[in-house]
């Protein structure tokens, strides 16, 4: 997928931000995070209240992007799941210092 061709108003991709993963413009919030929250049952109102720098339009646009690229973003969501990260980084020395990925 060519991320340089993103046409959504509030979604951008910049290789310098989050490794080029699609984010909500002007933030470092990946589109996949918004998708995961809605998959877990959060409403757009709840997502906006969790991230006060987002507007309803931004969240709806991120969800629109997600639905247009669902298969690709589903792979990103899976790759970034805690269990997947733990397996991918098992045995690395920094894991002993990580507050998120400390258990193996």
PyMOL commands that set and color helices and strands:
alter all, ss='L'
color gray80, all
select helices_A, chain A and resi 3-5+18-20+31-39+44-50+56-68+70-79+82-88+93-97
alter helices_A, ss='H'
color red, helices_A
select strands_A, chain A and resi 11-12+23-24
alter strands_A, ss='S'
color yellow, strands_A
deselect
rebuild
show_as cartoon
